[in-house]
Amino acid sequence: MGASSLPSHCDVLVVGAGPAGSACAQLLARGGVHTVLVDAQAFPRDKVCGDGLIPDAHAALQRLGVYDEVMAHAQRVRHVGCVAPRGGRVDVPGRLAVLPRRQLDDIVCRAAVRAGAQLHAPVRFEAPIVDNGRVAGARLKAGDAVHELRAQQVVLATGALPQALIAAGVCQRRTPSGVALRGYVHNPAMSSRITELEVVWHKRLRKGYGWIFPCRDGVFNIGVGLARSHSKQVDGRRTMQEVNLREMFATFCEVYEPARELMRAGTRQGELKGAPLRCSLDGAQLTRPGLMVTGEAAGSTYAFTGEGIGKAMETGMLAARTLIDAGPQGFDAAHAPYAAAIAALKPRFDLYERANRVNDHPWLADLLIWRANRSQRILKRMEGVLEETGNPGNLVSLRGITRLFLPIR
Ligand SMILES: Cc1cc2nc3c(=O)[nH]c(=O)nc-3n(C[C@H](O)[C@H](O)[C@H](O)COP(=O)(O)OP(=O)(O)OC[C@H]3O[C@@H](n4cnc5c(N)ncnc54)[C@H](O)[C@@H]3O)c2cc1C
């Protein structure tokens, strides 16, 4: 639906139709809540991402009833191939796939509309309407027209850019947790060579990593990510480290032969594009009266791997579930259970933050991968991390590292 038919009232206004917002809107609409979903961009739209779907995303897509549709378009993958600085490699099995976000987000968004959510795009959230300190709706911009939409609850699912959080008065950190850059390249000759999600650590990519993820039809998503990109303090303010992502991308192609070959003989599709990440459930106030924050806006992306599609959908569904449960007493009654549910996820996110050590010290990847190739137990633990039955932090905790030096059993 276009912007002209925007209503003046609804129960819940969900801002942002990425995985978090669309998942939230679908569940709300299914629960009989009058839901309006707006996005600043017309759909289908592109989103800068690696497009990798790890097991948590598979589970969320199943819960949203779109798994079969997604997998009918996606490239199925069986392993994450972890490549260490000295060239060692281990393939960790898991439920994996790759689907460009233009298609994935469109499928998840259309499912929300099928469930009864009203989508209006392109429509931008400008600011909340505040009555006596409580958010009571939003001022939306559609082209040049400004529209006031009153809602009992506003859910912000606006991703990693902080502008909407700032406007809503819930931004606690403007700078991102990390930044990443990706491009698409068509090179069918490499289709038999790169069949897994390849993640590459190297000392010249220190504090980050490179990846190549195979899409369908000989197309690959290739990129580099930099964790803790804004950790440098200058005059008491966080600024970006002196790392140029385009140079990092060129370095990735220098140090990793398959990346070099992919780019040399392939045809680039579109420009290399960069985007920020918000990780570790950090950087935003989760609620204020009349408003909730979910998905990457709430920091739902994992540090270390930069994976966030699955957790965006999960947190979006958590927001919806708590709102539906609270409905009869007023939607603000959802805030405490929502905050508790997010807090319950926090220890896991903290472990991914700790696992960032591998990005800081790539030699750890050498050690881990060397050991995993000799020990079924360590490979199983890596598989457990991917499937979320085990903790990444344990593998790279001091104790975990010490154990890696012990004789193989
Ligand atoms: C380069 C890169 C590679 C990545 N690779 C992977 C990967 O391989 N696998 C993975 O799982 N994760 C990956 N991630 C992380 C993943 O992209 C995010 O975790 C995920 O997109 C978060 O989903 P979301 O719905 O919270 O936000 P988004 O997907 O960002 O959606 C937010 C939506 O809100 C809209 N919006 C924003 N502001 C407004 C406003 N003011 N008004 C209206 N609408 C607004 C935007 O247009 C957008 O559609 C990667 C990230 C980057 C940057």
The ligand as an ORCA input file, in Angstrom:
! r2SCAN-3c Opt
* xyz 0 1
  C      27.878     -6.011      5.571
  C      27.005     -6.773      6.533
  C      26.966     -8.154      6.439
  C      26.101     -8.877      7.265
  N      26.016    -10.228      7.075
  C      25.103    -10.945      7.757
  C      24.894    -12.322      7.449
  O      25.514    -12.895      6.546
  N      23.967    -13.000      8.185
  C      23.248    -12.394      9.173
  O      22.457    -13.084      9.839
  N      23.411    -11.080      9.450
  C      24.288    -10.332      8.762
  N      24.420     -8.984      9.004
  C      23.566     -8.365     10.036
  C      22.131     -8.153      9.505
  O      22.187     -7.397      8.331
  C      21.273     -7.449     10.569
  O      21.420     -8.118     11.788
  C      19.787     -7.445     10.190
  O      19.563     -6.790      8.979
  C      18.957     -6.760     11.281
  O      17.595     -6.784     10.908
  P      16.592     -5.633     11.370
  O      15.254     -6.001     10.854
  O      16.764     -5.374     12.805
  O      17.112     -4.312     10.630
  P      17.217     -4.011      9.064
  O      17.309     -5.249      8.290
  O      18.310     -3.010      8.932
  O      15.835     -3.320      8.716
  C      15.537     -2.038      9.208
  C      14.495     -1.403      8.302
  O      14.087     -0.164      8.914
  C      13.919      0.800      7.908
  N      14.058      2.124      8.540
  C      15.161      2.644      9.124
  N      14.895      3.889      9.576
  C      13.601      4.130      9.297
  C      12.735      5.254      9.519
  N      13.172      6.374     10.121
  N      11.460      5.180      9.081
  C      11.010      4.058      8.459
  N      11.779      2.972      8.216
  C      13.057      3.011      8.627
  C      14.998      0.489      6.885
  O      14.676      1.005      5.599
  C      15.026     -1.043      6.923
  O      14.210     -1.616      5.925
  C      25.290     -8.222      8.229
  C      25.366     -6.827      8.336
  C      26.208     -6.103      7.499
  C      26.250     -4.600      7.605
*
